[in-house]
């Protein structure tokens, strides 16, 4: 008997069904292919559990009508699966397989090899592209947010010209005004960053409830810290132009501003 494969979600579901009281009689009915494990992981488990291994000659004899035309067995194969004992011997095994196939194909290399390393490379490429796309979207969002903060601070400075003039008239330096505007811009950005962290945590928890157990999303502390630092950096950069404009105000002209 072959080993029965199942996902973590299917295992938990089976244990829950085992603990439930038996209220129905008769054999359990299947819910079909569209029930649990309908994703790629469930397909792989179903494929493993419904696979039967028989000798090739037995297949030709028992399934002649499906082997070729005119009920004649067709010995040609479309694919070969090779299992290598160790990853260190993978290159040697591929070269040996290539040599054997070149002999049987009369020196014509009309075949190709696909290894799990190729699949892993494709998966890594997909993950890299997804992260790159997410990074570009995040950068655009930060740029738009920074422009919004800068506009807010410029409008705030325009409304507080006389206040800044009074501060400078009683001894405030350009540096103190500059720092004040930068701090105000950072506070706005950090408040937005905290709101984004709370929203992201709520969304991740919602996805954990809705998604299968083997594909639950997660958010790390490093990602949260990076988001918080990015918010602070956007606040500083967005506040530079307004802070320079406020620090360069002439106190006499600012006091006369109406």
Secondary structure, DSSP 4 states (H G I P E B T S, - for coil): -PPPP--HHHHHHHHHHHHS---S-SSPPP--TTSTT-SHHHHHHHHHHT-----HHHHHHHTGGGTSGGG------S------S-GGGHHHHHHHHHHHHHHHTTT--------HHHHHHHHHHHHHHHHHHHHHHHHHHHHHHHHHHHHHHHHHHHHTHHHHHHHHHTT--HHHHHHHHHHHHHHHHHHHHHHHHHHHHHHHHHHHHHS-GGG-----HHHHHHHHHHHHHHHHHHHHHHHHHHHT--HHHHHT--
